[in-house]
Amino acid sequence: MLASAQTLLPAGRVAALIDHTLLRPDATQAEVEALCAVAVRHGFKAVCVNPWHLPRIVAALRGEVPLPITVAGFPLGAGQSEAKAREAGLAAEQGAAEVDMVLNIGALKSGRPDLAREDIVQVVRACGPARVKVILETCLLTDAEKVLACGLAVEAGAAYVKTSTGFSGAGATEADVALLRMTLDKAGCVGVGVKASGGIRTLDDVNRMVAAGAQRIGASAGECIMQSLGGVK
């Protein structure tokens, strides 16, 4: 880790960027409860878990920051739009402040951006006031497809575009974060955020992603990142 990177962002700023994440299929109730405790202690932005665990984190966090968030159509994005929307809508009803949905990657790569857009529209509508992040799974897309997907997410009403699930072989890169941020800025969508996720394990990783244009960081290594910064133990 670069020594200079350790002082680029203060501890409080770093914590406020992090969605503390546990999306392993074998995650236990005890692990999820511990995840919430760590997130509260460090003041993370959010806790992100699989839908089965959502009611547990909503109860544990009691409407305070960190925000309770979950995923929809995860990790493949290949389910039917109606099913994805119902999953996301149920999450919103159960108290999710945000839902991270996976793009219909197959539709996009089949030359059907209209279907990919409608997939997002249905989830956004189902979520009501809960904000939607669209996971593009950038490691599976060309740069042109990333730009197109970013535009579709904005048109459909998403609040963020997100790089990766962390389940497809590669995670966030500085180049992809910068491309997404540049695409949004060129379109005048300064209010739409970029979330970098997948493979972010160190403070240096966080600093590089923020420098590239990320406003949120998805990481399962949040506690290690804070400890390396000298944050609250």
C-alpha positions as CSV (number, residue, x, y, z in Angstrom):
1,M,0.0,0.0,0.0
2,L,1.3,3.5,-0.9
3,A,2.0,5.6,2.1
4,S,0.7,8.7,0.4
5,A,-2.6,7.0,-0.3
6,Q,-3.2,6.5,3.4
7,T,-3.6,10.3,3.9
8,L,-5.6,11.1,0.8
9,L,-9.0,10.7,2.5
10,P,-9.7,11.1,6.2
11,A,-11.2,8.2,8.1
12,G,-14.7,9.8,8.3
13,R,-14.8,10.4,4.6
14,V,-13.7,6.9,3.8
15,A,-16.3,5.3,6.1
16,A,-19.1,7.4,4.6
17,L,-18.3,6.0,1.1
18,I,-18.5,2.3,2.0
19,D,-21.3,-0.1,1.5
20,H,-20.2,-2.9,3.9
21,T,-21.1,-6.0,2.0
22,L,-21.7,-9.7,2.6
23,L,-23.2,-11.5,-0.4
24,R,-21.7,-14.9,0.0
25,P,-24.4,-17.6,-0.4
26,D,-23.2,-19.3,2.8
27,A,-23.4,-16.2,5.0
28,T,-25.0,-17.0,8.4
29,Q,-27.3,-15.0,10.5
30,A,-24.5,-14.5,13.0
31,E,-22.2,-13.2,10.4
32,V,-24.8,-10.7,9.1
33,E,-25.5,-9.4,12.7
34,A,-21.7,-9.0,13.1
35,L,-21.6,-7.1,9.8
36,C,-24.2,-4.6,11.1
37,A,-22.3,-4.1,14.3
38,V,-19.1,-3.4,12.4
39,A,-20.9,-1.0,10.1
40,V,-22.4,1.0,12.9
41,R,-19.1,1.2,14.8
42,H,-17.3,2.6,11.8
43,G,-20.1,4.8,10.5
44,F,-20.3,3.1,7.1
45,K,-22.8,4.4,4.5
46,A,-24.7,1.2,4.2
47,V,-24.9,-2.6,4.8
48,C,-25.6,-4.7,1.7
49,V,-26.8,-8.3,2.1
50,N,-28.7,-10.9,0.1
51,P,-32.5,-10.5,0.3
52,W,-33.1,-13.3,2.8
53,H,-31.1,-11.4,5.3
54,L,-32.7,-8.0,4.6
55,P,-35.3,-8.0,7.4
56,R,-32.6,-8.9,9.9
57,I,-30.4,-5.9,9.0
58,V,-33.4,-3.5,8.8
59,A,-34.2,-4.5,12.4
60,A,-30.6,-4.3,13.5
61,L,-30.0,-0.8,12.0
62,R,-33.4,0.6,13.1
63,G,-33.7,3.2,10.4
64,E,-30.3,4.8,11.2
65,V,-27.2,5.2,9.1
66,P,-25.8,2.7,7.9
67,L,-28.6,2.2,5.4
68,P,-30.0,-1.3,4.8
69,I,-29.6,-2.3,1.2
70,T,-30.0,-5.5,-0.8
71,V,-29.7,-6.9,-4.3
72,A,-32.1,-8.0,-7.1
73,G,-31.5,-10.4,-10.0
74,F,-28.2,-11.1,-8.4
75,P,-25.6,-12.1,-9.5
76,L,-26.5,-12.9,-13.2
77,G,-29.2,-10.4,-14.0
78,A,-30.8,-13.0,-16.3
79,G,-34.1,-13.5,-14.6
80,Q,-37.4,-12.3,-16.1
81,S,-38.1,-8.6,-15.5
82,E,-41.3,-9.3,-13.7
83,A,-39.6,-11.5,-11.2
84,K,-36.7,-9.1,-10.7
85,A,-39.2,-6.2,-10.2
86,R,-41.2,-8.2,-7.6
87,E,-38.0,-9.1,-5.7
88,A,-36.9,-5.5,-5.7
89,G,-40.4,-4.3,-4.7
90,L,-40.6,-6.7,-1.8
91,A,-37.2,-5.5,-0.6
92,A,-38.5,-1.9,-0.7
93,E,-41.6,-2.9,1.3
94,Q,-39.4,-4.6,3.9
95,G,-37.3,-1.5,4.4
96,A,-34.5,-1.5,1.9
97,A,-33.3,2.1,1.3
98,E,-31.6,1.0,-1.9
99,V,-31.6,-1.9,-4.2
100,D,-28.6,-2.9,-6.3
101,M,-30.0,-4.7,-9.4
102,V,-28.0,-6.5,-12.1
103,L,-28.4,-5.4,-15.7
104,N,-29.9,-7.8,-18.2
105,I,-26.5,-8.3,-19.8
106,G,-27.7,-10.8,-22.4
107,A,-30.4,-8.5,-23.7
108,L,-27.8,-5.7,-24.1
109,K,-25.3,-8.0,-25.9
110,S,-28.1,-9.3,-28.1
111,G,-28.6,-5.9,-29.5
112,R,-31.8,-5.3,-27.5
113,P,-31.1,-2.2,-25.4
114,D,-34.9,-1.6,-25.3
115,L,-35.3,-4.8,-23.3
116,A,-32.4,-3.9,-21.0
117,R,-33.9,-0.5,-20.4
118,E,-37.4,-1.8,-19.7
119,D,-35.9,-4.3,-17.2
120,I,-34.5,-1.4,-15.2
121,V,-37.6,0.7,-15.6
122,Q,-39.7,-2.1,-14.0
123,V,-37.4,-2.4,-11.0
124,V,-37.2,1.4,-10.5
125,R,-41.0,1.6,-10.6
126,A,-41.4,-1.3,-8.1
127,C,-38.9,0.3,-5.7
128,G,-40.9,3.5,-5.2
129,P,-38.8,5.8,-3.0
130,A,-35.9,3.3,-2.6
131,R,-33.1,4.2,-4.9
132,V,-31.8,1.8,-7.5
133,K,-28.2,1.1,-8.5
134,V,-27.7,-0.8,-11.8
135,I,-24.8,-3.3,-11.7
136,L,-23.4,-3.3,-15.2
137,E,-20.9,-6.1,-14.8
138,T,-18.3,-4.2,-16.7
139,C,-15.9,-7.1,-17.1
140,L,-18.4,-8.6,-19.5
141,L,-19.0,-5.5,-21.6
142,T,-17.0,-3.6,-24.3
143,D,-16.4,0.1,-23.6
144,A,-19.2,0.9,-26.1
145,E,-21.6,-1.4,-24.2
146,K,-20.6,0.2,-20.9
147,V,-21.4,3.7,-22.3
148,L,-24.7,2.4,-23.7
149,A,-25.7,0.6,-20.5
150,C,-24.9,3.7,-18.5
151,G,-27.2,5.8,-20.6
152,L,-30.0,3.2,-20.3
153,A,-29.7,3.2,-16.5
154,V,-30.0,7.0,-16.5
155,E,-33.0,7.0,-18.8
156,A,-34.7,4.4,-16.7
157,G,-34.4,6.5,-13.5
158,A,-31.5,4.8,-11.7
159,A,-29.7,6.7,-9.0
160,Y,-26.3,5.0,-9.5
161,V,-24.4,2.8,-12.0
162,K,-22.2,0.2,-10.4
163,T,-19.3,-1.6,-11.9
164,S,-19.5,-5.2,-10.7
165,T,-21.1,-8.0,-8.7
166,G,-17.7,-9.5,-7.8
167,F,-18.9,-12.9,-9.1
168,S,-17.9,-12.7,-12.7
169,G,-14.1,-13.0,-12.6
170,A,-13.1,-9.4,-12.3
171,G,-14.2,-6.4,-10.3
172,A,-13.9,-2.6,-10.5
173,T,-11.1,-0.9,-12.4
174,E,-10.0,2.7,-12.4
175,A,-10.6,2.8,-16.2
176,D,-14.2,1.6,-15.9
177,V,-15.0,4.0,-13.1
178,A,-13.5,6.9,-15.0
179,L,-15.4,5.9,-18.2
180,L,-18.7,5.7,-16.3
181,R,-18.2,9.1,-14.6
182,M,-17.1,10.7,-17.8
183,T,-20.2,9.3,-19.6
184,L,-22.5,10.6,-16.9
185,D,-20.9,14.0,-16.8
186,K,-21.0,14.4,-20.6
187,A,-24.7,13.7,-20.5
188,G,-25.2,16.3,-17.7
189,C,-26.1,13.6,-15.2
190,V,-24.1,15.0,-12.4
191,G,-26.6,13.8,-9.8
192,V,-26.2,10.1,-10.8
193,G,-23.5,8.4,-8.9
194,V,-20.9,5.7,-9.7
195,K,-20.4,2.8,-7.3
196,A,-17.1,0.9,-7.6
197,S,-17.4,-2.7,-6.3
198,G,-15.6,-6.0,-6.7
199,G,-12.0,-6.6,-5.5
200,I,-11.7,-3.4,-3.4
201,R,-9.8,-4.6,-0.4
202,T,-7.3,-1.8,0.6
203,L,-7.3,1.9,1.4
204,D,-5.2,2.4,-1.7
205,D,-8.0,0.7,-3.8
206,V,-10.5,3.1,-2.2
207,N,-8.4,6.1,-2.9
208,R,-7.8,5.1,-6.5
209,M,-11.5,4.5,-7.2
210,V,-12.5,7.8,-5.7
211,A,-9.8,9.6,-7.7
212,A,-11.3,8.0,-10.8
213,G,-14.7,9.3,-10.0
214,A,-16.5,6.9,-7.7
215,Q,-19.0,8.3,-5.1
216,R,-19.7,4.9,-3.4
217,I,-17.5,1.9,-2.6
218,G,-18.8,-1.7,-2.2
219,A,-16.5,-3.8,-0.1
220,S,-16.5,-6.8,2.1
221,A,-13.2,-5.7,3.6
222,G,-14.5,-2.5,5.1
223,E,-13.2,-3.2,8.6
224,C,-9.7,-4.0,7.3
225,I,-9.7,-0.8,5.3
226,M,-10.6,1.3,8.3
227,Q,-8.1,-0.4,10.5
228,S,-5.3,0.4,8.0
229,L,-6.4,4.0,8.2
230,G,-6.4,4.1,12.0
231,G,-10.2,4.3,12.1
232,V,-12.4,3.2,15.1
233,K,-11.6,-0.4,16.2
